Amino acid sequence: MALVRTVTAAGVTTLTLDSPANRNALSSPLMRELLEALAAAQRDPAVRAVVISHTGPVFCSGADLKETAATGDDGKLPAEVMADVLAAVWEFPKPVVARIGGPARAGGLGLIAAADLAVCTRTATFAFSEVRLGVIPAVISATVLPRLAPRAAAELYLTGDVFDGTRAAEIGLVTRAVEAEQLDETVAAYCESLVKGGPTALAGTKRLLRRTPAESIRADMAELSARSAGYFKSAEGREGVAAFREKRAAAWVPVP
């Protein structure tokens, strides 16, 4: 029985975590399926964006603690496998949107932070619950800390307190918090906008958002100018400019 369901339509692949019996915990089998699904979506040129969603009332409860408890000293813990999953989402060359219709805890927050955009319901709840288990939010920090305001990160990491979707948006964990009935239409609106971007330009923009600036403004401008020229002179860039001038959709925009 699949733990991650895949559906593709209009250039968007939705990967649905489908393990509600354990609150979509990040077990090793689920994470392997998620990695395989991401790899397939990356290879498919028809896929322009990915949505990570869930079945059941919980988005993701974090690492599978039952599996963790059963792992011997020489075994690989789910938290260690999680590092591969978060890196795969963070480095994914196509836009990734997280759709959060319910609670998320611990490792689930790392998955949300790894996505480019994240939309949750206002009533969804979140918590960095690691310290209350006597462990630390180590692996997820690679994706979470670049998103969160530092004071909020210190407060929520150290207390393990629960916070809601509105607070999650205020501190940068998610992009938007909306009413439950607006969740799907908000995610769909983001996806509709994302597929209008050139595939190469979207991948390049993701790299741009995470680049380390050069040491001086002159060196930074030289490097960025070279990047800009490369995209304008590319086949995709020329097609985009032509489409704009001719008031038509670019060739890469999926046909409805």
C-alpha positions as a Markdown table, in Angstrom:
| # | Residue | x | y | z |
|---|---|---|---|---|
| 1 | Met | 0.0 | 0.0 | 0.0 |
| 2 | Ala | 1.5 | 3.3 | -1.1 |
| 3 | Leu | 2.3 | 5.8 | 1.6 |
| 4 | Val | 2.8 | 8.7 | -0.9 |
| 5 | Arg | 0.1 | 9.2 | -3.6 |
| 6 | Thr | 1.0 | 11.0 | -6.8 |
| 7 | Val | -1.4 | 12.9 | -9.1 |
| 8 | Thr | -0.4 | 15.2 | -11.9 |
| 9 | Ala | -2.6 | 17.8 | -13.7 |
| 10 | Ala | -2.0 | 21.1 | -15.5 |
| 11 | Gly | 1.7 | 20.9 | -14.9 |
| 12 | Val | 1.4 | 20.4 | -11.1 |
| 13 | Thr | 2.2 | 17.2 | -9.3 |
| 14 | Thr | 0.6 | 16.7 | -5.9 |
| 15 | Leu | 2.5 | 14.3 | -3.6 |
| 16 | Thr | 0.1 | 13.3 | -0.8 |
| 17 | Leu | 1.4 | 11.9 | 2.5 |
| 18 | Asp | -1.0 | 9.0 | 3.0 |
| 19 | Ser | -0.2 | 7.4 | 6.3 |
| 20 | Pro | -3.0 | 8.8 | 8.6 |
| 21 | Ala | -2.8 | 5.8 | 11.0 |
| 22 | Asn | 0.4 | 7.2 | 12.4 |
| 23 | Arg | -0.4 | 10.9 | 11.7 |
| 24 | Asn | 1.7 | 10.9 | 8.5 |
| 25 | Ala | 4.9 | 10.3 | 10.6 |
| 26 | Leu | 8.1 | 10.4 | 8.7 |
| 27 | Ser | 8.9 | 6.7 | 8.7 |
| 28 | Ser | 11.7 | 5.3 | 6.6 |
| 29 | Pro | 9.3 | 3.7 | 4.1 |
| 30 | Leu | 7.3 | 6.9 | 3.7 |
| 31 | Met | 10.4 | 9.0 | 3.2 |
| 32 | Arg | 11.8 | 6.5 | 0.6 |
| 33 | Glu | 8.6 | 6.8 | -1.3 |
| 34 | Leu | 8.7 | 10.6 | -1.1 |
| 35 | Leu | 12.3 | 10.7 | -2.4 |
| 36 | Glu | 11.3 | 8.4 | -5.3 |
| 37 | Ala | 8.3 | 10.6 | -6.1 |
| 38 | Leu | 10.3 | 13.7 | -6.0 |
| 39 | Ala | 12.9 | 12.2 | -8.3 |
| 40 | Ala | 10.2 | 11.2 | -10.8 |
| 41 | Ala | 8.7 | 14.7 | -10.7 |
| 42 | Gln | 12.1 | 16.2 | -11.3 |
| 43 | Arg | 12.7 | 14.0 | -14.4 |
| 44 | Asp | 9.3 | 14.7 | -15.9 |
| 45 | Pro | 9.5 | 17.9 | -18.1 |
| 46 | Ala | 5.7 | 18.2 | -17.9 |
| 47 | Val | 5.9 | 18.7 | -14.2 |
| 48 | Arg | 6.4 | 22.4 | -13.5 |
| 49 | Ala | 5.6 | 22.6 | -9.7 |
| 50 | Val | 5.1 | 20.2 | -6.8 |
| 51 | Val | 2.6 | 20.4 | -4.0 |
| 52 | Ile | 3.1 | 18.4 | -0.8 |
| 53 | Ser | -0.2 | 17.6 | 0.8 |
| 54 | His | -1.7 | 15.1 | 3.2 |
| 55 | Thr | -4.6 | 12.8 | 4.0 |
| 56 | Gly | -6.2 | 12.8 | 7.4 |
| 57 | Pro | -6.4 | 15.6 | 9.9 |
| 58 | Val | -2.6 | 15.9 | 10.6 |
| 59 | Phe | -0.1 | 17.2 | 8.1 |
| 60 | Cys | 2.9 | 15.4 | 9.6 |
| 61 | Ser | 3.7 | 14.4 | 13.2 |
| 62 | Gly | 7.5 | 14.4 | 12.6 |
| 63 | Ala | 9.9 | 11.4 | 12.7 |
| 64 | Asp | 8.3 | 8.0 | 13.4 |
| 65 | Leu | 9.0 | 7.6 | 17.1 |
| 66 | Lys | 7.8 | 3.9 | 17.1 |
| 67 | Glu | 10.4 | 3.1 | 14.4 |
| 68 | Thr | 13.0 | 5.3 | 16.3 |
| 69 | Ala | 12.5 | 3.3 | 19.5 |
| 70 | Ala | 12.9 | 0.0 | 17.7 |
| 71 | Thr | 16.1 | 1.1 | 15.9 |
| 72 | Gly | 19.3 | -0.5 | 17.4 |
| 73 | Asp | 22.5 | 1.4 | 18.1 |
| 74 | Asp | 23.9 | 0.4 | 14.7 |
| 75 | Gly | 20.7 | 1.2 | 12.7 |
| 76 | Lys | 19.9 | 4.3 | 10.8 |
| 77 | Leu | 17.3 | 6.4 | 12.6 |
| 78 | Pro | 14.4 | 8.1 | 10.8 |
| 79 | Ala | 15.8 | 11.5 | 11.7 |
| 80 | Glu | 19.0 | 10.6 | 9.8 |
| 81 | Val | 17.0 | 9.6 | 6.7 |
| 82 | Met | 15.0 | 12.9 | 7.1 |
| 83 | Ala | 18.2 | 14.8 | 6.2 |
| 84 | Asp | 18.1 | 13.3 | 2.7 |
| 85 | Val | 14.4 | 14.3 | 2.3 |
| 86 | Leu | 14.8 | 17.8 | 3.5 |
| 87 | Ala | 17.8 | 18.4 | 1.3 |
| 88 | Ala | 15.9 | 16.9 | -1.7 |
| 89 | Val | 13.0 | 19.3 | -1.2 |
| 90 | Trp | 15.3 | 22.3 | -0.5 |
| 91 | Glu | 17.4 | 21.6 | -3.6 |
| 92 | Phe | 14.5 | 20.6 | -5.9 |
| 93 | Pro | 14.8 | 22.7 | -9.1 |
| 94 | Lys | 11.1 | 23.2 | -9.5 |
| 95 | Pro | 8.9 | 25.2 | -7.1 |
| 96 | Val | 7.5 | 23.3 | -4.1 |
| 97 | Val | 4.4 | 24.3 | -2.3 |
| 98 | Ala | 3.4 | 22.8 | 1.1 |
| 99 | Arg | -0.4 | 22.5 | 1.8 |
| 100 | Ile | -1.0 | 22.3 | 5.5 |
| 101 | Gly | -4.5 | 21.5 | 6.6 |
| 102 | Gly | -3.8 | 20.3 | 10.1 |
| 103 | Pro | -1.2 | 20.0 | 12.8 |
| 104 | Ala | 2.6 | 19.6 | 12.2 |
| 105 | Arg | 5.2 | 18.8 | 14.7 |
| 106 | Ala | 9.0 | 18.5 | 14.8 |
| 107 | Gly | 10.3 | 17.0 | 11.6 |
| 108 | Gly | 7.1 | 18.0 | 9.8 |
| 109 | Leu | 8.1 | 21.6 | 10.4 |
| 110 | Gly | 11.4 | 20.9 | 8.7 |
| 111 | Leu | 9.5 | 19.6 | 5.6 |
| 112 | Ile | 7.3 | 22.8 | 5.6 |
| 113 | Ala | 10.3 | 25.0 | 5.8 |
| 114 | Ala | 12.1 | 23.2 | 3.0 |
| 115 | Ala | 9.3 | 24.1 | 0.6 |
| 116 | Asp | 9.5 | 27.3 | -1.3 |
| 117 | Leu | 5.9 | 28.3 | -0.4 |
| 118 | Ala | 3.7 | 27.1 | 2.4 |
| 119 | Val | 0.0 | 27.7 | 3.0 |
| 120 | Cys | -1.7 | 26.6 | 6.2 |
| 121 | Thr | -5.1 | 27.0 | 7.8 |
| 122 | Arg | -5.2 | 29.6 | 10.6 |
| 123 | Thr | -6.3 | 26.8 | 13.1 |
| 124 | Ala | -3.4 | 24.5 | 12.2 |
| 125 | Thr | -1.1 | 24.0 | 15.1 |
| 126 | Phe | 2.7 | 23.7 | 15.1 |
| 127 | Ala | 5.4 | 22.8 | 17.7 |
| 128 | Phe | 9.1 | 22.2 | 17.9 |
| 129 | Ser | 8.5 | 19.4 | 20.4 |
| 130 | Glu | 12.0 | 17.9 | 20.4 |
| 131 | Val | 13.2 | 19.3 | 23.8 |
| 132 | Arg | 10.2 | 17.8 | 25.5 |
| 133 | Leu | 11.5 | 14.4 | 24.3 |
| 134 | Gly | 15.0 | 15.1 | 25.5 |
| 135 | Val | 16.4 | 15.7 | 22.0 |
| 136 | Ile | 17.2 | 18.7 | 19.9 |
| 137 | Pro | 15.8 | 20.0 | 16.5 |
| 138 | Ala | 19.1 | 19.4 | 14.8 |
| 139 | Val | 18.4 | 18.2 | 11.3 |
| 140 | Ile | 15.4 | 20.4 | 10.7 |
| 141 | Ser | 17.4 | 23.5 | 11.6 |
| 142 | Ala | 19.1 | 23.5 | 8.2 |
| 143 | Thr | 15.7 | 24.4 | 6.6 |
| 144 | Val | 13.9 | 26.0 | 9.5 |
| 145 | Leu | 16.4 | 28.6 | 10.8 |
| 146 | Pro | 16.8 | 30.4 | 7.5 |
| 147 | Arg | 13.0 | 31.0 | 7.6 |
| 148 | Leu | 12.3 | 32.0 | 11.2 |
| 149 | Ala | 12.9 | 35.3 | 13.0 |
| 150 | Pro | 15.7 | 34.6 | 15.4 |
| 151 | Arg | 13.8 | 35.6 | 18.6 |
| 152 | Ala | 10.9 | 33.4 | 17.6 |
| 153 | Ala | 13.2 | 30.5 | 16.8 |
| 154 | Ala | 14.8 | 30.8 | 20.3 |
| 155 | Glu | 11.4 | 31.0 | 22.0 |
| 156 | Leu | 9.7 | 28.1 | 20.2 |
| 157 | Tyr | 12.8 | 25.8 | 20.1 |
| 158 | Leu | 13.4 | 26.2 | 23.8 |
| 159 | Thr | 9.9 | 26.0 | 25.1 |
| 160 | Gly | 8.4 | 23.5 | 22.7 |
| 161 | Asp | 5.1 | 25.4 | 23.0 |
| 162 | Val | 2.3 | 25.0 | 20.5 |
| 163 | Phe | 1.5 | 27.9 | 18.1 |
| 164 | Asp | -1.1 | 28.4 | 15.5 |
| 165 | Gly | -1.2 | 29.2 | 11.8 |
| 166 | Thr | -1.4 | 32.9 | 12.2 |
| 167 | Arg | 1.8 | 32.9 | 14.3 |
| 168 | Ala | 3.5 | 30.6 | 11.8 |
| 169 | Ala | 2.9 | 33.2 | 9.1 |
| 170 | Glu | 4.1 | 36.1 | 11.3 |
| 171 | Ile | 7.4 | 34.4 | 12.1 |
| 172 | Gly | 8.1 | 33.2 | 8.5 |
| 173 | Leu | 7.5 | 29.4 | 8.9 |
| 174 | Val | 4.7 | 29.6 | 6.3 |
| 175 | Thr | 3.9 | 32.0 | 3.5 |
| 176 | Arg | 0.2 | 32.5 | 4.3 |
| 177 | Ala | -2.3 | 31.4 | 6.8 |
| 178 | Val | -5.9 | 31.3 | 5.6 |
| 179 | Glu | -9.3 | 30.1 | 6.6 |
| 180 | Ala | -9.9 | 26.4 | 6.1 |
| 181 | Glu | -12.3 | 26.9 | 3.2 |
| 182 | Gln | -9.7 | 29.0 | 1.4 |
| 183 | Leu | -6.8 | 26.5 | 1.6 |
| 184 | Asp | -7.2 | 24.7 | -1.6 |
| 185 | Glu | -8.0 | 27.8 | -3.7 |
| 186 | Thr | -5.0 | 29.6 | -2.3 |
| 187 | Val | -2.7 | 26.7 | -3.1 |
| 188 | Ala | -4.2 | 26.5 | -6.6 |
| 189 | Ala | -3.7 | 30.2 | -7.2 |
| 190 | Tyr | 0.0 | 29.9 | -6.3 |
| 191 | Cys | 0.4 | 26.9 | -8.6 |
| 192 | Glu | -1.4 | 28.8 | -11.5 |
| 193 | Ser | 1.1 | 31.6 | -11.1 |
| 194 | Leu | 4.1 | 29.3 | -10.8 |
| 195 | Val | 3.5 | 27.4 | -14.0 |
| 196 | Lys | 3.6 | 30.7 | -15.9 |
| 197 | Gly | 7.3 | 31.1 | -15.1 |
| 198 | Gly | 10.0 | 29.7 | -17.4 |
| 199 | Pro | 11.3 | 26.3 | -16.1 |
| 200 | Thr | 14.9 | 27.4 | -16.4 |
| 201 | Ala | 14.2 | 30.8 | -14.9 |
| 202 | Leu | 12.3 | 29.3 | -12.0 |
| 203 | Ala | 15.3 | 27.0 | -11.2 |
| 204 | Gly | 17.7 | 29.9 | -11.6 |
| 205 | Thr | 15.5 | 32.1 | -9.3 |
| 206 | Lys | 15.6 | 29.4 | -6.6 |
| 207 | Arg | 19.4 | 29.4 | -6.8 |
| 208 | Leu | 19.4 | 33.2 | -6.7 |
| 209 | Leu | 17.3 | 33.2 | -3.5 |
| 210 | Arg | 19.9 | 31.0 | -1.7 |
| 211 | Arg | 23.1 | 32.3 | -3.1 |
| 212 | Thr | 25.9 | 33.8 | -1.0 |
| 213 | Pro | 26.7 | 37.3 | -2.1 |
| 214 | Ala | 30.2 | 38.2 | -3.2 |
| 215 | Glu | 32.4 | 40.1 | -0.8 |
| 216 | Ser | 32.0 | 43.5 | -2.5 |
| 217 | Ile | 29.1 | 45.2 | -4.2 |
| 218 | Arg | 31.1 | 45.6 | -7.4 |
| 219 | Ala | 31.9 | 41.9 | -7.5 |
| 220 | Asp | 28.3 | 41.0 | -6.7 |
| 221 | Met | 27.0 | 43.2 | -9.4 |
| 222 | Ala | 29.4 | 41.8 | -12.0 |
| 223 | Glu | 28.3 | 38.2 | -11.1 |
| 224 | Leu | 24.6 | 39.1 | -11.2 |
| 225 | Ser | 24.9 | 41.0 | -14.4 |
| 226 | Ala | 26.5 | 38.0 | -16.1 |
| 227 | Arg | 23.7 | 35.8 | -14.8 |
| 228 | Ser | 21.1 | 38.3 | -16.1 |
| 229 | Ala | 22.6 | 38.5 | -19.5 |
| 230 | Gly | 22.8 | 34.7 | -19.8 |
| 231 | Tyr | 19.1 | 34.4 | -19.1 |
| 232 | Phe | 18.1 | 37.2 | -21.5 |
| 233 | Lys | 20.2 | 35.6 | -24.3 |
| 234 | Ser | 18.9 | 32.1 | -23.7 |
| 235 | Ala | 16.2 | 30.5 | -25.9 |
| 236 | Glu | 13.8 | 30.6 | -23.0 |
| 237 | Gly | 14.5 | 34.3 | -22.3 |
| 238 | Arg | 14.1 | 35.2 | -26.0 |
| 239 | Glu | 10.8 | 33.3 | -26.1 |
| 240 | Gly | 9.5 | 35.0 | -22.9 |
| 241 | Val | 10.3 | 38.5 | -24.3 |
| 242 | Ala | 8.7 | 37.7 | -27.6 |
| 243 | Ala | 5.6 | 36.3 | -25.9 |
| 244 | Phe | 5.3 | 39.5 | -23.8 |
| 245 | Arg | 5.7 | 41.7 | -26.9 |
| 246 | Glu | 3.2 | 39.7 | -28.9 |
| 247 | Lys | 0.7 | 39.6 | -26.0 |
| 248 | Arg | 0.5 | 35.8 | -25.9 |
| 249 | Ala | 1.3 | 33.0 | -23.5 |
| 250 | Ala | 4.9 | 31.8 | -23.6 |
| 251 | Ala | 5.4 | 28.3 | -25.1 |
| 252 | Trp | 6.1 | 26.7 | -21.7 |
| 253 | Val | 2.8 | 27.6 | -20.1 |
| 254 | Pro | 0.7 | 24.5 | -19.8 |
| 255 | Val | -2.5 | 24.4 | -21.9 |
| 256 | Pro | -5.6 | 24.3 | -19.6 |
